Amino acid sequence: MSYPSTVKAVTISKTGGFDVLEITEQPFPEVTPGSVVVKVEYAGVNFIDTYFRQGLYPIQKFPCILGMEAAGTIVGLPSDPEVLNDEQYKKRGFQKGGKVAVVLFGAHSSYVAVPWAKAFAVPSSVSTLTAAAGLLQGITTNTFMTEAYDVKKGDTILIHTVAGGLGLIMAQYAKNRGATVIGTTSTPEKAELAKKHGADHVILYKNEDTVKRVLEITNGKGVEAIFDGVGKDTFEADFEMIARKGTIVSLGNASGAVPPFPPLKLQAKNVKLLRPSAVNYTTTPEESLYYSNELFKLIADGVLKINVFKEYPYTAEGVQQAQQDLTGGKSTGKLVIKVD
């Protein structure tokens, strides 16, 4: 089929505050023989979008299209015979008109062209709204809770913070594996939501001493693993709450990046510290297919419930408000932009 010459995309021409976010016309993305072309319906909003917007993560050139996650309808399939005959490609069952979710830098665009291994077929029982809201945080959850630290029955784990989009999915996933889940959050309302999604204990960090409560809950032992999306403000305390031979998974910078520290800090309890990315756990076609299939099956079976906090319009004002709500601690669950 013929494609439009331009797309509408969320772009920045420089790094800075919320006001640098715009909706602009950009050239249609390059379509290679190995590309799946997607008409985007929904785009998921994530903290990583704010890191690029602020300049915390480097950008190669401007204008820059933001976004890492989207879902929509397939309008174009690969033409490369080698791809079409690839067994991993065949297993995905891509068809024109089918639903698909993608992980791709620059995903907040009305159309995207993505390498086929970075596109994930969405089951008929899962909507594109749910797919866009659940893909990146869901893949982050099942890869981190399998490979960064393999959560298992009998573990006690801590999630900072537990009522956001990622925290709610992590709580459900860990609970499904048989772990005891401790979470931190800011308000009683968020605490109740977290408890409905698998958290056994929720600590209101503004009113309670988090370290004291975690040690009380674990009888002084500490937790086997900490999944920390806050960063700078919680990093030091993590070492007081982690158990001997425990694992700290640093996965976000909501309060700012973790400052430099001496590796000797790990010695006191033989602590493991990781700063992984889901992209590096799903690099091969086999990995991406395995984890995406697991995720969408858990969603389809009702094991993981994806909570959408709000849908925002595809305007500069809508995108700016979404990032303000995300970083301002006003949201629970996932924020989604309605593109189509």
N, C-alpha and C positions, 0 to 999 in steps of 0.2 A: 504494500500500500504506500501511498505518498503521505508524507508527514508535513505538518506545518513548518514554516521556515523559522519560527521563533516560539519560545515558551515563556510563560510567566513564572518567575522564580523569586525566592526569598534571598536577597543579596545584601552584602555590605561593600562599600567602596573604601572603607577604612575601619580599623578597630575602634571600639569605644563603648559608649552607653547604649541604652535601648534605642535611642533615636537614630542610630546608624542603620537600623534594620529597614529595608525597603522591599517593595514588590516591583521588580523591573522586568522588561523584556530582554531575553537573552537568546543567542542562537540555539537552534535545536541541537541537542547533544549528538555527538558523533556516534553513528551506528556502525559497529564492526560486524564481520561475519559470525562472531560468537556472541552477539548481544541479544538479550531479551529486552524488547521495548515495551514500556509500561505507561499507560495513561493513569496518572496518580489521582486517587480519590481522597485519601487521608494521609496526613503526615504526622508522625509522632514527635513531640517536643521533648528534648532531653538536656541534661546539664551540660553535656559535651557541646551542644550548640552555643551555650553561653560562654564556654571556655574559648572557642574560636572567635566569637564576637568580641570578647574582651581582649584578645591577644595573648591569653595564657598559653594556648597552643599555636604554633606558627602557621601562617598562611603564605602560600607561595606567590600568589598574584591576585590582584583586584581587577574588576569586581569579583567577589567570591560568592558562589552559591552555597548556602548553609544547609544543615540537616543531614541526619544519618539514617533515617528510617521512614519508610513510606509503604503504602499498599494501594493496589488498584487492579486494573484489567490489562491483560496482555494484548497488545495490538501488533506486535511483531516478534518473530521467532528467528533463531540463528539460521544462517544459510550455509555454513561451513559443513561439508559432508562429514569431516572428521568429528565435529561436535555432535552432529545428528546420529552418528553411529556409536558414540561414547555411551557405555553402559550406565555410568552415573547420570548422564543427561537423560537417558531414557527413563530411569527410575523416577524422575521428577514429574513426568507426565504433563509437561507444558502443552497448552493448547491456546490458540487465539480465542479471546473472550473469557479465558479462565482467570480466576483470582490468583494474585501473587503478591507476596511481600518482599521487600528488598532492604538490604543494608548497604548503603553507598554514601560516601561523602558527596554532598551536593544533591541529596534526595528531595529537598523541599522545592520541587519544580513541578509544573503541570504535566510534563513528560520526563521520563528518565530512560536511558539506555544502560543496562547493567550487564556485566559478564554473567553468563548463565549460572555459574557456580555460586553467585551471590544473590540469586533469586530463589524464593522458596514458595512452592505451590501451597495454596491455602485450601484446606478441605471445604466442601460445600456447606458444612455445618458451622463454619466460622466466618463471620462477616469481615469485610475489608476494614471496617472501623476497629474491630477487635484485633485484627492482625496488625494494623499500624500501631495500636496502643500496646500490644503485647510482645512484638517481635524482639526488639533490641534488649529490653529489660528481661524478657523471658530467656533469650539466648545467654545473656549475661548471667542470669541465675543458674541455669542448668550446667553451663560450662564451669563457672566459678565454684559451684557447690559439688562438682564432680572432680575437677582437675586442680583447682587452686587448693581446695580442701574438700575431701570426699565426705560429705555429711552422712552420718549413719545413725542407726538406732542406738539410743543411749547417750548420744552426744548432747551437750548443752552449748548452744551458740548464742552470740550477741549480734544484733543488727542495729547499726546506726544509719539512718533513722528508719523506723519501721512502718510509718504510715504513708510514705510516698509511693509512687508507682513501683519502683524497684523493691522497696522494703516489703510491700504487701505480697508481691510475688515470691520473694525469698522466704517470707514467713510460711506461706502455704507449702512451698516446695520442701523446706526443711521439715515441717510438721508431717508431711506425707511420707518422709523417709524415717520418721520415728524419733526425731530430735526434740528436745525441750528448747523452746524459743524464747529468748529474752530480747526485748526491743526497747529503744528509746524514742520518745517523741515529745512534742511541746504542749499539747492540750489534752484534757480528759476526753474530748470528743474524738480526737485522733487515736487515743488509747483504746477506746471502745471499738473503733473500726479495726484496729490492728488485732484485737482479741477475736473478732469475728473472722479473721483471716489466718488464724493459727498461732498467734502469739500467746504464750502461756503467762508471761509476766511482762508488763509494760511500765517503764520508768519515765516519769515526767522530769526530764533533765533540768527544767527551769526551777523546779521546786524541791527536787530530791538530790541526794548525793549518789550519783550513778555508781561510783566505785564501791561505796559502802553497800548499796543494795545488791549489786551483782555478787559480791563476796558473801552477803547474807544468804542469797538464794542458792549459792553453790557450796555453802558450808566452808567458806574460806579457800576452796580449791581453785576457783576461777573457771573460765569457760574454755572448751576445746578449740573454739574458733571465733574470731571476730570479723564481721564483714562491715567495713567502715566506709561509708560514702560521705562523711563530713569532712575529714581531712585534718587540717591544722588544729582545730579546737579540741579534738578528741584523741589525737595521736598519743600524747604522753600518758593519758589515763589508760589507754589500751594495755600498756605494759603492766599496769597494776592489776588488771582484770583477767589477763590471759593466764591459763594454766601452764604448768611446766610442760614443755614440749608442744605447746599450743601453736596455732597458726593465726597470724593477723593478715587479713586480706584488705589492703588499702585500695579502694575502688572509686573514690570520688574526691572532689575538692570543694564541696559546698561552702565551707568556711574559709577556703584558701588552701593552697598547696602545702603539703607536709614539708617542714623545713629540713635542711640537711641534718644528719645525725651520725654519730660514730657507730660503725658495725658492732663494736664491743657491747653496745646496748642489748644486743640479742643474746649475749652469753649468760646472763643471770638465770634465765629459765630455759635456755636452749630453744628460743623462740624462732619460728620460721616467719618471714615477712615477704609478702608478694605484692606486686603492683601490676596485675595482669590486664590484658584487654581481650574481650570476647572475639575480636577479629583474629587474634593469633591462636585462638583455640578452634577456629572454624576456617582455617586456611585452605585445607584440601577439600575437594568435592565430597569425599567420604565423610569428613568431619561435619561439614555444613549440613549435609543431608541427615546425618544421624541426629544431631542436636535439634534441628528444625522439626523433624518428624516427631521426636519425643515431646517437644514443646506443644505442637498443635494437637497431638493426641491427648495430652493432659488438659488442654483447654477444651477440646471437644467432649472429653469425658466428664467435665465439670470439676476436675481436681484443682485446676487453677482458674480462679475467677479474675478477669481483667477489669479493673475499675477505671472508668473514664470520668475524670473530674469535670471536664468541660470541653466542648467543641468551640474553636475560635474561627472567625471568618478569615478568608484568605486575602487579607488587606494588611498594609503596613501597620495600622493601628491594632489589628487583631494579633499579628505576630509579636509586636512589641508588648502587648498586654499579657500574652501567654508567657513570655520570658520573665516579665515582672512578677506574675503570680507564682511561677516556678521558683524563682530565687527569693521571693519574699516570704516563703513559708506559709502561703495562704492555701495551698492545694493539698489534696489527698488523692492518691491514685494518679492516673495518667492524663496529661494535657494533649489534645489532638487538634490539628488544624484541618478544617474541611476544605480541601482543595477543589474538588469537582462540584 
